[in-house]
Amino acid sequence: MTFELGKSDFPFGPVAGGSNTTGTVGTAIHEVAVLLHRALAELAVKDSKSPLYNAKLDDIALVSEGRIGVVTDQAKSDSFTEILKRAGKDSIEVQSKETPPEQSKTNAFQSWGAHFAEVKIDPLLPRVQVTRVVSVMNCGRIVSAKTARSQIMGGVTMGIGMALMEETSYDPATGLPVTRNLADYHVPTNADVPEIDVSFVGEPDFKFNPIGARGMGEIGITGIAAAIANAVYHAPGNALGTCQSRRTS
C-alpha cells in the first residue's frame, strides 16, 4: 500500500494545523487498511485453490509481511500476490470517507500535560535563567516519538522566550513597533535553553479514534510562561525556584 497526500487532484483533507492531521489522516489510513484486508480475505475464502478457502473472515489476520492467514492455524496462509493473481487482478481498490468525531458529552478529547520549571536568579543584575524544564504530556498514542519530543521541546523554547525575552516596543511618536524584525526582537538561543526533559504517558485513546492518537498542537508552549513566572515568584530567598503549571490544549 502506498500513501499519497498533498496533490491538488485529491479530495480535500484536513488543514495542517489545529491538531488535525495525525488524528484524522491516520484514522483514514487505518480504515483503508482494514477495508483492503477484508477485500483480500473475501477473495481468498471464495477461492477453492487458496489455503484460506471457506475460512471465517473474522479468523483471518495479517500473519507476516505480505501474507494473511488463519489466526488459530498459521500453516494456513496465503500471499497478497497469489490471491490477486488467482483472481485475475493486478490490484484492488477501496474507498473510505472519514468525518470528524462528534463531540462527546461524557469524554474530553483534549491533550493535556504538566510543565515544571527551575530558575536561577542573579540578584545583582537581576537576571533570570531557566536551568531545567520537565514536561510530561498525555497526547494519546505517540505515533512518532522523535517528532513528538521535538515538537514539545520547540514549544518549551518558545515559552522561555515568551516569559523572559519577547516584547513588542512601540514608538510613542508614530505608534509603530520599534522591534519590527528578528535583529531587534529577542528570542531564545542555544545559551538560553536548558536541558528539556520530555516524557509522554503514551496511553492510546481509542474512544477518540481507532489509532488512539490525539493532537499535540501548541500544548508544548501552553503553560511554560506561567511555570517560569511562578518559579520566579517563589525564587526570592531560595537558591533555586521551582514551580509547575498544568494546561490543556
HELIX and SHEET records of a PDB file:
HELIX    1   1 THR A   21  VAL A   45  1                                  25    
HELIX    2   2 LEU A   57  ASP A   59  5                                   3    
HELIX    3   3 PHE A   80  ARG A   86  1                                   7    
HELIX    4   4 ALA A  145  LEU A  164  1                                  20    
HELIX    5   5 ASN A  190  ASP A  192  5                                   3    
HELIX    6   6 ILE A  224  HIS A  234  1                                  11    
SHEET    1   A 3 ILE A  60  SER A  64  0                                        
SHEET    2   A 3 ARG A  67  VAL A  70 -1                                        
SHEET    3   A 3 ASP A  73  SER A  79 -1                                        
SHEET    1   B 4 GLU A 195  PHE A 200  0                                        
SHEET    2   B 4 ARG A 127  ASN A 138  1                                        
SHEET    3   B 4 TRP A 112  ASP A 122 -1                                        
SHEET    4   B 4 GLY A 241  THR A 248 -1                                        
END                                                                             
